[in-house]
Amino acid sequence: MEQQAAVATTLIDNDQVRVTRFDFTPGAHTGWHRHEHDYVITAITDLNMRLEEPGDTEREVKVAAGEAYFRNLGIEHNVINMGQASMSFIEVELK
C-alpha cells in the first residue's frame, strides 16, 4: 500500500515568516525535504512521529499537544505519523 502524503496548508507567507499547518492521517508522511530556514514546530495534537534521516537512520519522536521545539536550517528528513490517530502541527519558518 502506498503511503499517503501529509496535507500542508500555508497560513502565512511573507518576508519574515512562513507558517504552515501539517495534517497527517495515520501512516501519512511529508516526503524527504531539507529545511532552508530555522523553524519552530508547535504540536496541535499529540505527535507520534518516525523521522527518517540521512544515512539510513530513523528515530521515534513523541511531542505532546501544545508543546513546541526549535530546529536550525539544514535539517533533512521525512516525517511519518506512526500513531493510530491523525496528527497535526504548525511549522513556523523564520526567514
mmCIF file as gemmi writes it, N, C-alpha and C atoms, coordinates in Angstrom:
data_model
loop_
_atom_site.group_PDB
_atom_site.id
_atom_site.type_symbol
_atom_site.label_atom_id
_atom_site.label_alt_id
_atom_site.label_comp_id
_atom_site.label_asym_id
_atom_site.label_entity_id
_atom_site.label_seq_id
_atom_site.pdbx_PDB_ins_code
_atom_site.Cartn_x
_atom_site.Cartn_y
_atom_site.Cartn_z
_atom_site.occupancy
_atom_site.B_iso_or_equiv
_atom_site.pdbx_formal_charge
_atom_site.auth_seq_id
_atom_site.auth_asym_id
_atom_site.pdbx_PDB_model_num
ATOM 1 N N . MET Axp A 1 ? 0.848 -1.189 0 1 0 ? 1 A 1
ATOM 2 C CA . MET Axp A 1 ? 0 0 0 1 0 ? 1 A 1
ATOM 3 C C . MET Axp A 1 ? 0.888 1.245 0 1 0 ? 1 A 1
ATOM 4 N N . GLU Axp A 2 ? 0.577 2.192 -0.868 1 0 ? 2 A 1
ATOM 5 C CA . GLU Axp A 2 ? 1.354 3.428 -0.968 1 0 ? 2 A 1
ATOM 6 C C . GLU Axp A 2 ? 1.024 4.352 0.196 1 0 ? 2 A 1
ATOM 7 N N . GLN Axp A 3 ? 2.086 4.97 0.739 1 0 ? 3 A 1
ATOM 8 C CA . GLN Axp A 3 ? 1.863 5.917 1.831 1 0 ? 3 A 1
ATOM 9 C C . GLN Axp A 3 ? 1.187 7.171 1.31 1 0 ? 3 A 1
ATOM 10 N N . GLN Axp A 4 ? 0.302 7.716 2.126 1 0 ? 4 A 1
ATOM 11 C CA . GLN Axp A 4 ? -0.385 8.958 1.784 1 0 ? 4 A 1
ATOM 12 C C . GLN Axp A 4 ? 0.46 10.14 2.228 1 0 ? 4 A 1
ATOM 13 N N . ALA Axp A 5 ? 0.436 11.206 1.452 1 0 ? 5 A 1
ATOM 14 C CA . ALA Axp A 5 ? 1.172 12.418 1.809 1 0 ? 5 A 1
ATOM 15 C C . ALA Axp A 5 ? 0.409 13.213 2.853 1 0 ? 5 A 1
ATOM 16 N N . ALA Axp A 6 ? 1.148 13.83 3.758 1 0 ? 6 A 1
ATOM 17 C CA . ALA Axp A 6 ? 0.554 14.776 4.696 1 0 ? 6 A 1
ATOM 18 C C . ALA Axp A 6 ? 0.011 15.967 3.906 1 0 ? 6 A 1
ATOM 19 N N . VAL Axp A 7 ? -0.983 16.632 4.465 1 0 ? 7 A 1
ATOM 20 C CA . VAL Axp A 7 ? -1.554 17.817 3.828 1 0 ? 7 A 1
ATOM 21 C C . VAL Axp A 7 ? -0.902 19.05 4.443 1 0 ? 7 A 1
ATOM 22 N N . ALA Axp A 8 ? -0.25 19.848 3.598 1 0 ? 8 A 1
ATOM 23 C CA . ALA Axp A 8 ? 0.409 21.086 4.039 1 0 ? 8 A 1
ATOM 24 C C . ALA Axp A 8 ? -0.433 22.266 3.578 1 0 ? 8 A 1
ATOM 25 N N . THR Axp A 9 ? -0.862 23.094 4.543 1 0 ? 9 A 1
ATOM 26 C CA . THR Axp A 9 ? -1.688 24.263 4.242 1 0 ? 9 A 1
ATOM 27 C C . THR Axp A 9 ? -0.934 25.512 4.673 1 0 ? 9 A 1
ATOM 28 N N . THR Axp A 10 ? -0.562 26.354 3.705 1 0 ? 10 A 1
ATOM 29 C CA . THR Axp A 10 ? 0.14 27.599 4.025 1 0 ? 10 A 1
ATOM 30 C C . THR Axp A 10 ? -0.844 28.581 4.637 1 0 ? 10 A 1
ATOM 31 N N . LEU Axp A 11 ? -0.519 29.077 5.833 1 0 ? 11 A 1
ATOM 32 C CA . LEU Axp A 11 ? -1.377 30.032 6.531 1 0 ? 11 A 1
ATOM 33 C C . LEU Axp A 11 ? -0.872 31.462 6.375 1 0 ? 11 A 1
ATOM 34 N N . ILE Axp A 12 ? 0.447 31.635 6.385 1 0 ? 12 A 1
ATOM 35 C CA . ILE Axp A 12 ? 1.091 32.95 6.221 1 0 ? 12 A 1
ATOM 36 C C . ILE Axp A 12 ? 2.375 32.732 5.441 1 0 ? 12 A 1
ATOM 37 N N . ASP Axp A 13 ? 2.666 33.609 4.507 1 0 ? 13 A 1
ATOM 38 C CA . ASP Axp A 13 ? 3.947 33.577 3.793 1 0 ? 13 A 1
ATOM 39 C C . ASP Axp A 13 ? 4.286 35.013 3.409 1 0 ? 13 A 1
ATOM 40 N N . ASN Axp A 14 ? 5.208 35.6 4.182 1 0 ? 14 A 1
ATOM 41 C CA . ASN Axp A 14 ? 5.611 36.975 3.91 1 0 ? 14 A 1
ATOM 42 C C . ASN Axp A 14 ? 7.13 37.079 3.999 1 0 ? 14 A 1
ATOM 43 N N . ASP Axp A 15 ? 7.664 38.285 4.074 1 0 ? 15 A 1
ATOM 44 C CA . ASP Axp A 15 ? 9.113 38.477 4.105 1 0 ? 15 A 1
ATOM 45 C C . ASP Axp A 15 ? 9.763 37.961 5.386 1 0 ? 15 A 1
ATOM 46 N N . GLN Axp A 16 ? 9.011 37.854 6.474 1 0 ? 16 A 1
ATOM 47 C CA . GLN Axp A 16 ? 9.58 37.459 7.761 1 0 ? 16 A 1
ATOM 48 C C . GLN Axp A 16 ? 9.405 35.974 8.091 1 0 ? 16 A 1
ATOM 49 N N . VAL Axp A 17 ? 8.232 35.424 7.793 1 0 ? 17 A 1
ATOM 50 C CA . VAL Axp A 17 ? 7.924 34.041 8.197 1 0 ? 17 A 1
ATOM 51 C C . VAL Axp A 17 ? 7.086 33.322 7.154 1 0 ? 17 A 1
ATOM 52 N N . ARG Axp A 18 ? 7.143 32 7.216 1 0 ? 18 A 1
ATOM 53 C CA . ARG Axp A 18 ? 6.186 31.152 6.522 1 0 ? 18 A 1
ATOM 54 C C . ARG Axp A 18 ? 5.57 30.254 7.587 1 0 ? 18 A 1
ATOM 55 N N . VAL Axp A 19 ? 4.254 30.26 7.701 1 0 ? 19 A 1
ATOM 56 C CA . VAL Axp A 19 ? 3.54 29.445 8.682 1 0 ? 19 A 1
ATOM 57 C C . VAL Axp A 19 ? 2.716 28.417 7.915 1 0 ? 19 A 1
ATOM 58 N N . THR Axp A 20 ? 2.945 27.137 8.231 1 0 ? 20 A 1
ATOM 59 C CA . THR Axp A 20 ? 2.272 26.054 7.529 1 0 ? 20 A 1
ATOM 60 C C . THR Axp A 20 ? 1.672 25.09 8.545 1 0 ? 20 A 1
ATOM 61 N N . ARG Axp A 21 ? 0.439 24.694 8.304 1 0 ? 21 A 1
ATOM 62 C CA . ARG Axp A 21 ? -0.195 23.645 9.117 1 0 ? 21 A 1
ATOM 63 C C . ARG Axp A 21 ? -0.033 22.331 8.373 1 0 ? 21 A 1
ATOM 64 N N . PHE Axp A 22 ? 0.421 21.295 9.102 1 0 ? 22 A 1
ATOM 65 C CA . PHE Axp A 22 ? 0.567 19.96 8.539 1 0 ? 22 A 1
ATOM 66 C C . PHE Axp A 22 ? -0.428 19.031 9.219 1 0 ? 22 A 1
ATOM 67 N N . ASP Axp A 23 ? -1.203 18.304 8.414 1 0 ? 23 A 1
ATOM 68 C CA . ASP Axp A 23 ? -2.182 17.339 8.91 1 0 ? 23 A 1
ATOM 69 C C . ASP Axp A 23 ? -1.845 15.974 8.316 1 0 ? 23 A 1
ATOM 70 N N . PHE Axp A 24 ? -1.73 14.976 9.195 1 0 ? 24 A 1
ATOM 71 C CA . PHE Axp A 24 ? -1.332 13.623 8.815 1 0 ? 24 A 1
ATOM 72 C C . PHE Axp A 24 ? -2.403 12.628 9.235 1 0 ? 24 A 1
ATOM 73 N N . THR Axp A 25 ? -2.868 11.801 8.324 1 0 ? 25 A 1
ATOM 74 C CA . THR Axp A 25 ? -3.64 10.636 8.716 1 0 ? 25 A 1
ATOM 75 C C . THR Axp A 25 ? -2.626 9.602 9.219 1 0 ? 25 A 1
ATOM 76 N N . PRO Axp A 26 ? -3.062 8.54 9.892 1 0 ? 26 A 1
ATOM 77 C CA . PRO Axp A 26 ? -2.11 7.517 10.316 1 0 ? 26 A 1
ATOM 78 C C . PRO Axp A 26 ? -1.317 6.978 9.117 1 0 ? 26 A 1
ATOM 79 N N . GLY Axp A 27 ? -0.001 6.945 9.255 1 0 ? 27 A 1
ATOM 80 C CA . GLY Axp A 27 ? 0.872 6.461 8.196 1 0 ? 27 A 1
ATOM 81 C C . GLY Axp A 27 ? 1.283 7.507 7.175 1 0 ? 27 A 1
ATOM 82 N N . ALA Axp A 28 ? 0.655 8.678 7.174 1 0 ? 28 A 1
ATOM 83 C CA . ALA Axp A 28 ? 0.993 9.72 6.192 1 0 ? 28 A 1
ATOM 84 C C . ALA Axp A 28 ? 2.385 10.275 6.475 1 0 ? 28 A 1
ATOM 85 N N . HIS Axp A 29 ? 3.005 10.829 5.444 1 0 ? 29 A 1
ATOM 86 C CA . HIS Axp A 29 ? 4.38 11.322 5.557 1 0 ? 29 A 1
ATOM 87 C C . HIS Axp A 29 ? 4.536 12.643 4.799 1 0 ? 29 A 1
ATOM 88 N N . THR Axp A 30 ? 5.616 13.368 5.124 1 0 ? 30 A 1
ATOM 89 C CA . THR Axp A 30 ? 5.897 14.631 4.44 1 0 ? 30 A 1
ATOM 90 C C . THR Axp A 30 ? 6.635 14.429 3.135 1 0 ? 30 A 1
ATOM 91 N N . GLY Axp A 31 ? 7.339 13.31 3.003 1 0 ? 31 A 1
ATOM 92 C CA . GLY Axp A 31 ? 8.287 13.153 1.904 1 0 ? 31 A 1
ATOM 93 C C . GLY Axp A 31 ? 9.609 13.783 2.329 1 0 ? 31 A 1
ATOM 94 N N . TRP Axp A 32 ? 10.694 13.325 1.718 1 0 ? 32 A 1
ATOM 95 C CA . TRP Axp A 32 ? 12.018 13.854 2.067 1 0 ? 32 A 1
ATOM 96 C C . TRP Axp A 32 ? 12.091 15.325 1.718 1 0 ? 32 A 1
ATOM 97 N N . HIS Axp A 33 ? 12.624 16.112 2.649 1 0 ? 33 A 1
ATOM 98 C CA . HIS Axp A 33 ? 12.795 17.547 2.418 1 0 ? 33 A 1
ATOM 99 C C . HIS Axp A 33 ? 13.934 18.077 3.277 1 0 ? 33 A 1
ATOM 100 N N . ARG Axp A 34 ? 14.482 19.215 2.871 1 0 ? 34 A 1
ATOM 101 C CA . ARG Axp A 34 ? 15.554 19.897 3.6 1 0 ? 34 A 1
ATOM 102 C C . ARG Axp A 34 ? 15.041 21.268 3.988 1 0 ? 34 A 1
ATOM 103 N N . HIS Axp A 35 ? 15.184 21.617 5.265 1 0 ? 35 A 1
ATOM 104 C CA . HIS Axp A 35 ? 14.717 22.917 5.756 1 0 ? 35 A 1
ATOM 105 C C . HIS Axp A 35 ? 15.707 24.006 5.376 1 0 ? 35 A 1
ATOM 106 N N . GLU Axp A 36 ? 15.211 24.993 4.659 1 0 ? 36 A 1
ATOM 107 C CA . GLU Axp A 36 ? 16.035 26.11 4.185 1 0 ? 36 A 1
ATOM 108 C C . GLU Axp A 36 ? 16.07 27.269 5.176 1 0 ? 36 A 1
ATOM 109 N N . HIS Axp A 37 ? 15.303 27.16 6.264 1 0 ? 37 A 1
ATOM 110 C CA . HIS Axp A 37 ? 15.231 28.213 7.288 1 0 ? 37 A 1
ATOM 111 C C . HIS Axp A 37 ? 15.207 27.567 8.672 1 0 ? 37 A 1
ATOM 112 N N . ASP Axp A 38 ? 15.626 28.328 9.704 1 0 ? 38 A 1
ATOM 113 C CA . ASP Axp A 38 ? 15.358 27.911 11.079 1 0 ? 38 A 1
ATOM 114 C C . ASP Axp A 38 ? 13.842 27.806 11.216 1 0 ? 38 A 1
ATOM 115 N N . TYR Axp A 39 ? 13.381 26.907 12.111 1 0 ? 39 A 1
ATOM 116 C CA . TYR Axp A 39 ? 11.936 26.746 12.239 1 0 ? 39 A 1
ATOM 117 C C . TYR Axp A 39 ? 11.536 26.294 13.633 1 0 ? 39 A 1
ATOM 118 N N . VAL Axp A 40 ? 10.259 26.531 13.937 1 0 ? 40 A 1
ATOM 119 C CA . VAL Axp A 40 ? 9.64 26.113 15.186 1 0 ? 40 A 1
ATOM 120 C C . VAL Axp A 40 ? 8.417 25.28 14.83 1 0 ? 40 A 1
ATOM 121 N N . ILE Axp A 41 ? 8.274 24.147 15.527 1 0 ? 41 A 1
ATOM 122 C CA . ILE Axp A 41 ? 7.091 23.293 15.391 1 0 ? 41 A 1
ATOM 123 C C . ILE Axp A 41 ? 6.287 23.401 16.682 1 0 ? 41 A 1
ATOM 124 N N . THR Axp A 42 ? 4.974 23.606 16.566 1 0 ? 42 A 1
ATOM 125 C CA . THR Axp A 42 ? 4.072 23.561 17.719 1 0 ? 42 A 1
ATOM 126 C C . THR Axp A 42 ? 3.024 22.487 17.454 1 0 ? 42 A 1
ATOM 127 N N . ALA Axp A 43 ? 2.946 21.523 18.355 1 0 ? 43 A 1
ATOM 128 C CA . ALA Axp A 43 ? 2.015 20.401 18.201 1 0 ? 43 A 1
ATOM 129 C C . ALA Axp A 43 ? 0.587 20.849 18.507 1 0 ? 43 A 1
ATOM 130 N N . ILE Axp A 44 ? -0.321 20.584 17.589 1 0 ? 44 A 1
ATOM 131 C CA . ILE Axp A 44 ? -1.748 20.82 17.827 1 0 ? 44 A 1
ATOM 132 C C . ILE Axp A 44 ? -2.335 19.598 18.519 1 0 ? 44 A 1
ATOM 133 N N . THR Axp A 45 ? -1.929 18.42 18.054 1 0 ? 45 A 1
ATOM 134 C CA . THR Axp A 45 ? -2.332 17.15 18.671 1 0 ? 45 A 1
ATOM 135 C C . THR Axp A 45 ? -1.069 16.491 19.216 1 0 ? 45 A 1
ATOM 136 N N . ASP Axp A 46 ? -1.229 15.413 19.956 1 0 ? 46 A 1
ATOM 137 C CA . ASP Axp A 46 ? -0.06 14.613 20.315 1 0 ? 46 A 1
ATOM 138 C C . ASP Axp A 46 ? 0.571 14.105 19.02 1 0 ? 46 A 1
ATOM 139 N N . LEU Axp A 47 ? 1.898 14.149 18.965 1 0 ? 47 A 1
ATOM 140 C CA . LEU Axp A 47 ? 2.629 13.703 17.782 1 0 ? 47 A 1
ATOM 141 C C . LEU Axp A 47 ? 3.39 12.427 18.119 1 0 ? 47 A 1
ATOM 142 N N . ASN Axp A 48 ? 3.208 11.416 17.311 1 0 ? 48 A 1
ATOM 143 C CA . ASN Axp A 48 ? 3.938 10.152 17.431 1 0 ? 48 A 1
ATOM 144 C C . ASN Axp A 48 ? 4.59 9.931 16.069 1 0 ? 48 A 1
ATOM 145 N N . MET Axp A 49 ? 5.83 10.42 15.927 1 0 ? 49 A 1
ATOM 146 C CA . MET Axp A 49 ? 6.464 10.508 14.62 1 0 ? 49 A 1
ATOM 147 C C . MET Axp A 49 ? 7.666 9.584 14.493 1 0 ? 49 A 1
ATOM 148 N N . ARG Axp A 50 ? 7.858 9.104 13.278 1 0 ? 50 A 1
ATOM 149 C CA . ARG Axp A 50 ? 9.128 8.475 12.915 1 0 ? 50 A 1
ATOM 150 C C . ARG Axp A 50 ? 9.824 9.466 12.001 1 0 ? 50 A 1
ATOM 151 N N . LEU Axp A 51 ? 11.075 9.785 12.322 1 0 ? 51 A 1
ATOM 152 C CA . LEU Axp A 51 ? 11.878 10.658 11.482 1 0 ? 51 A 1
ATOM 153 C C . LEU Axp A 51 ? 12.897 9.806 10.751 1 0 ? 51 A 1
ATOM 154 N N . GLU Axp A 52 ? 12.767 9.735 9.434 1 0 ? 52 A 1
ATOM 155 C CA . GLU Axp A 52 ? 13.778 9.089 8.609 1 0 ? 52 A 1
ATOM 156 C C . GLU Axp A 52 ? 14.809 10.161 8.287 1 0 ? 52 A 1
ATOM 157 N N . GLU Axp A 53 ? 16.085 9.861 8.533 1 0 ? 53 A 1
ATOM 158 C CA . GLU Axp A 53 ? 17.145 10.852 8.391 1 0 ? 53 A 1
ATOM 159 C C . GLU Axp A 53 ? 18.248 10.309 7.487 1 0 ? 53 A 1
ATOM 160 N N . PRO Axp A 54 ? 19.116 11.214 6.983 1 0 ? 54 A 1
ATOM 161 C CA . PRO Axp A 54 ? 20.194 10.759 6.096 1 0 ? 54 A 1
ATOM 162 C C . PRO Axp A 54 ? 21.036 9.662 6.742 1 0 ? 54 A 1
ATOM 163 N N . GLY Axp A 55 ? 21.655 8.852 5.895 1 0 ? 55 A 1
ATOM 164 C CA . GLY Axp A 55 ? 22.485 7.768 6.397 1 0 ? 55 A 1
ATOM 165 C C . GLY Axp A 55 ? 21.681 6.548 6.782 1 0 ? 55 A 1
ATOM 166 N N . ASP Axp A 56 ? 20.462 6.438 6.246 1 0 ? 56 A 1
ATOM 167 C CA . ASP Axp A 56 ? 19.588 5.295 6.553 1 0 ? 56 A 1
ATOM 168 C C . ASP Axp A 56 ? 19.303 5.159 8.042 1 0 ? 56 A 1
ATOM 169 N N . THR Axp A 57 ? 19.2 6.304 8.741 1 0 ? 57 A 1
ATOM 170 C CA . THR Axp A 57 ? 18.856 6.268 10.158 1 0 ? 57 A 1
ATOM 171 C C . THR Axp A 57 ? 17.415 6.724 10.344 1 0 ? 57 A 1
ATOM 172 N N . GLU Axp A 58 ? 16.827 6.293 11.419 1 0 ? 58 A 1
ATOM 173 C CA . GLU Axp A 58 ? 15.489 6.751 11.776 1 0 ? 58 A 1
ATOM 174 C C . GLU Axp A 58 ? 15.354 6.723 13.283 1 0 ? 58 A 1
ATOM 175 N N . ARG Axp A 59 ? 14.434 7.552 13.772 1 0 ? 59 A 1
ATOM 176 C CA . ARG Axp A 59 ? 14.183 7.602 15.21 1 0 ? 59 A 1
ATOM 177 C C . ARG Axp A 59 ? 12.732 7.96 15.45 1 0 ? 59 A 1
ATOM 178 N N . GLU Axp A 60 ? 12.257 7.526 16.618 1 0 ? 60 A 1
ATOM 179 C CA . GLU Axp A 60 ? 10.884 7.813 17.021 1 0 ? 60 A 1
ATOM 180 C C . GLU Axp A 60 ? 10.898 9.056 17.913 1 0 ? 60 A 1
ATOM 181 N N . VAL Axp A 61 ? 9.954 9.957 17.669 1 0 ? 61 A 1
ATOM 182 C CA . VAL Axp A 61 ? 9.854 11.201 18.434 1 0 ? 61 A 1
ATOM 183 C C . VAL Axp A 61 ? 8.402 11.382 18.854 1 0 ? 61 A 1
ATOM 184 N N . LYS Axp A 62 ? 8.2 11.684 20.134 1 0 ? 62 A 1
ATOM 185 C CA . LYS Axp A 62 ? 6.859 11.978 20.637 1 0 ? 62 A 1
ATOM 186 C C . LYS Axp A 62 ? 6.858 13.396 21.191 1 0 ? 62 A 1
ATOM 187 N N . VAL Axp A 63 ? 5.826 14.149 20.822 1 0 ? 63 A 1
ATOM 188 C CA . VAL Axp A 63 ? 5.664 15.527 21.289 1 0 ? 63 A 1
ATOM 189 C C . VAL Axp A 63 ? 4.215 15.664 21.73 1 0 ? 63 A 1
ATOM 190 N N . ALA Axp A 64 ? 4.004 16.15 22.942 1 0 ? 64 A 1
ATOM 191 C CA . ALA Axp A 64 ? 2.65 16.314 23.471 1 0 ? 64 A 1
ATOM 192 C C . ALA Axp A 64 ? 1.976 17.535 22.851 1 0 ? 64 A 1
ATOM 193 N N . ALA Axp A 65 ? 0.658 17.456 22.695 1 0 ? 65 A 1
ATOM 194 C CA . ALA Axp A 65 ? -0.119 18.591 22.185 1 0 ? 65 A 1
ATOM 195 C C . ALA Axp A 65 ? 0.203 19.835 23.002 1 0 ? 65 A 1
ATOM 196 N N . GLY Axp A 66 ? 0.428 20.939 22.318 1 0 ? 66 A 1
ATOM 197 C CA . GLY Axp A 66 ? 0.737 22.203 22.978 1 0 ? 66 A 1
ATOM 198 C C . GLY Axp A 66 ? 2.218 22.456 23.166 1 0 ? 66 A 1
ATOM 199 N N . GLU Axp A 67 ? 3.046 21.424 23.024 1 0 ? 67 A 1
ATOM 200 C CA . GLU Axp A 67 ? 4.497 21.587 23.168 1 0 ? 67 A 1
ATOM 201 C C . GLU Axp A 67 ? 5.09 22.116 21.863 1 0 ? 67 A 1
ATOM 202 N N . ALA Axp A 68 ? 6.286 22.718 21.974 1 0 ? 68 A 1
ATOM 203 C CA . ALA Axp A 68 ? 6.957 23.282 20.809 1 0 ? 68 A 1
ATOM 204 C C . ALA Axp A 68 ? 8.442 22.956 20.862 1 0 ? 68 A 1
ATOM 205 N N . TYR Axp A 69 ? 9.087 22.961 19.696 1 0 ? 69 A 1
ATOM 206 C CA . TYR Axp A 69 ? 10.538 22.809 19.649 1 0 ? 69 A 1
ATOM 207 C C . TYR Axp A 69 ? 11.102 23.605 18.476 1 0 ? 69 A 1
ATOM 208 N N . PHE Axp A 70 ? 12.394 23.926 18.557 1 0 ? 70 A 1
ATOM 209 C CA . PHE Axp A 70 ? 13.107 24.723 17.559 1 0 ? 70 A 1
ATOM 210 C C . PHE Axp A 70 ? 14.174 23.869 16.89 1 0 ? 70 A 1
ATOM 211 N N . ARG Axp A 71 ? 14.372 24.061 15.592 1 0 ? 71 A 1
ATOM 212 C CA . ARG Axp A 71 ? 15.446 23.399 14.856 1 0 ? 71 A 1
ATOM 213 C C . ARG Axp A 71 ? 16.11 24.407 13.923 1 0 ? 71 A 1
ATOM 214 N N . ASN Axp A 72 ? 17.401 24.184 13.679 1 0 ? 72 A 1
ATOM 215 C CA . ASN Axp A 72 ? 18.157 25.046 12.766 1 0 ? 72 A 1
ATOM 216 C C . ASN Axp A 72 ? 17.95 24.633 11.316 1 0 ? 72 A 1
ATOM 217 N N . LEU Axp A 73 ? 18.192 25.561 10.421 1 0 ? 73 A 1
ATOM 218 C CA . LEU Axp A 73 ? 18.114 25.264 8.997 1 0 ? 73 A 1
ATOM 219 C C . LEU Axp A 73 ? 19.07 24.134 8.651 1 0 ? 73 A 1
ATOM 220 N N . GLY Axp A 74 ? 18.794 23.467 7.553 1 0 ? 74 A 1
ATOM 221 C CA . GLY Axp A 74 ? 19.66 22.387 7.086 1 0 ? 74 A 1
ATOM 222 C C . GLY Axp A 74 ? 19.199 21.001 7.47 1 0 ? 74 A 1
ATOM 223 N N . ILE Axp A 75 ? 18.235 20.889 8.385 1 0 ? 75 A 1
ATOM 224 C CA . ILE Axp A 75 ? 17.701 19.577 8.772 1 0 ? 75 A 1
ATOM 225 C C . ILE Axp A 75 ? 17.083 18.921 7.533 1 0 ? 75 A 1
ATOM 226 N N . GLU Axp A 76 ? 17.394 17.644 7.331 1 0 ? 76 A 1
ATOM 227 C CA . GLU Axp A 76 ? 16.846 16.902 6.207 1 0 ? 76 A 1
ATOM 228 C C . GLU Axp A 76 ? 16.203 15.634 6.75 1 0 ? 76 A 1
ATOM 229 N N . HIS Axp A 77 ? 14.943 15.398 6.36 1 0 ? 77 A 1
ATOM 230 C CA . HIS Axp A 77 ? 14.247 14.218 6.875 1 0 ? 77 A 1
ATOM 231 C C . HIS Axp A 77 ? 12.929 13.968 6.143 1 0 ? 77 A 1
ATOM 232 N N . ASN Axp A 78 ? 12.309 12.832 6.477 1 0 ? 78 A 1
ATOM 233 C CA . ASN Axp A 78 ? 10.94 12.503 6.114 1 0 ? 78 A 1
ATOM 234 C C . ASN Axp A 78 ? 10.22 12.238 7.429 1 0 ? 78 A 1
ATOM 235 N N . VAL Axp A 79 ? 9.091 12.892 7.647 1 0 ? 79 A 1
ATOM 236 C CA . VAL Axp A 79 ? 8.323 12.753 8.887 1 0 ? 79 A 1
ATOM 237 C C . VAL Axp A 79 ? 7.11 11.871 8.603 1 0 ? 79 A 1
ATOM 238 N N . ILE Axp A 80 ? 6.913 10.834 9.433 1 0 ? 80 A 1
ATOM 239 C CA . ILE Axp A 80 ? 5.824 9.879 9.241 1 0 ? 80 A 1
ATOM 240 C C . ILE Axp A 80 ? 4.997 9.805 10.523 1 0 ? 80 A 1
ATOM 241 N N . ASN Axp A 81 ? 3.673 9.829 10.39 1 0 ? 81 A 1
ATOM 242 C CA . ASN Axp A 81 ? 2.78 9.651 11.542 1 0 ? 81 A 1
ATOM 243 C C . ASN Axp A 81 ? 2.722 8.162 11.866 1 0 ? 81 A 1
ATOM 244 N N . MET Axp A 82 ? 3.287 7.786 13.009 1 0 ? 82 A 1
ATOM 245 C CA . MET Axp A 82 ? 3.3 6.391 13.433 1 0 ? 82 A 1
ATOM 246 C C . MET Axp A 82 ? 2.158 6.053 14.385 1 0 ? 82 A 1
ATOM 247 N N . GLY Axp A 83 ? 1.337 7.039 14.71 1 0 ? 83 A 1
ATOM 248 C CA . GLY Axp A 83 ? 0.237 6.819 15.634 1 0 ? 83 A 1
ATOM 249 C C . GLY Axp A 83 ? -0.988 6.21 14.963 1 0 ? 83 A 1
ATOM 250 N N . GLN Axp A 84 ? -1.958 5.833 15.777 1 0 ? 84 A 1
ATOM 251 C CA . GLN Axp A 84 ? -3.214 5.27 15.291 1 0 ? 84 A 1
ATOM 252 C C . GLN Axp A 84 ? -4.249 6.35 14.989 1 0 ? 84 A 1
ATOM 253 N N . ALA Axp A 85 ? -3.945 7.595 15.402 1 0 ? 85 A 1
ATOM 254 C CA . ALA Axp A 85 ? -4.858 8.72 15.19 1 0 ? 85 A 1
ATOM 255 C C . ALA Axp A 85 ? -4.197 9.751 14.276 1 0 ? 85 A 1
ATOM 256 N N . SER Axp A 86 ? -5.013 10.601 13.695 1 0 ? 86 A 1
ATOM 257 C CA . SER Axp A 86 ? -4.472 11.703 12.902 1 0 ? 86 A 1
ATOM 258 C C . SER Axp A 86 ? -3.665 12.625 13.804 1 0 ? 86 A 1
ATOM 259 N N . MET Axp A 87 ? -2.692 13.319 13.214 1 0 ? 87 A 1
ATOM 260 C CA . MET Axp A 87 ? -1.891 14.269 13.989 1 0 ? 87 A 1
ATOM 261 C C . MET Axp A 87 ? -1.716 15.544 13.172 1 0 ? 87 A 1
ATOM 262 N N . SER Axp A 88 ? -1.514 16.66 13.906 1 0 ? 88 A 1
ATOM 263 C CA . SER Axp A 88 ? -1.358 17.962 13.261 1 0 ? 88 A 1
ATOM 264 C C . SER Axp A 88 ? -0.357 18.807 14.03 1 0 ? 88 A 1
ATOM 265 N N . PHE Axp A 89 ? 0.396 19.616 13.267 1 0 ? 89 A 1
ATOM 266 C CA . PHE Axp A 89 ? 1.265 20.604 13.891 1 0 ? 89 A 1
ATOM 267 C C . PHE Axp A 89 ? 1.37 21.836 13.01 1 0 ? 89 A 1
ATOM 268 N N . ILE Axp A 90 ? 1.829 22.917 13.638 1 0 ? 90 A 1
ATOM 269 C CA . ILE Axp A 90 ? 2.105 24.177 12.931 1 0 ? 90 A 1
ATOM 270 C C . ILE Axp A 90 ? 3.609 24.333 12.855 1 0 ? 90 A 1
ATOM 271 N N . GLU Axp A 91 ? 4.098 24.644 11.66 1 0 ? 91 A 1
ATOM 272 C CA . GLU Axp A 91 ? 5.538 24.917 11.461 1 0 ? 91 A 1
ATOM 273 C C . GLU Axp A 91 ? 5.68 26.392 11.106 1 0 ? 91 A 1
ATOM 274 N N . VAL Axp A 92 ? 6.545 27.084 11.849 1 0 ? 92 A 1
ATOM 275 C CA . VAL Axp A 92 ? 6.858 28.487 11.569 1 0 ? 92 A 1
ATOM 276 C C . VAL Axp A 92 ? 8.303 28.578 11.14 1 0 ? 92 A 1
ATOM 277 N N . GLU Axp A 93 ? 8.523 28.914 9.872 1 0 ? 93 A 1
ATOM 278 C CA . GLU Axp A 93 ? 9.878 29.079 9.346 1 0 ? 93 A 1
ATOM 279 C C . GLU Axp A 93 ? 10.25 30.553 9.474 1 0 ? 93 A 1
ATOM 280 N N . LEU Axp A 94 ? 11.456 30.801 9.997 1 0 ? 94 A 1
ATOM 281 C CA . LEU Axp A 94 ? 11.956 32.158 10.222 1 0 ? 94 A 1
ATOM 282 C C . LEU Axp A 94 ? 12.843 32.542 9.041 1 0 ? 94 A 1
ATOM 283 N N . LYS Axp A 95 ? 12.353 33.438 8.217 1 0 ? 95 A 1
ATOM 284 C CA . LYS Axp A 95 ? 13.094 33.817 7.005 1 0 ? 95 A 1
ATOM 285 C C . LYS Axp A 95 ? 14.195 34.821 7.3 1 0 ? 95 A 1
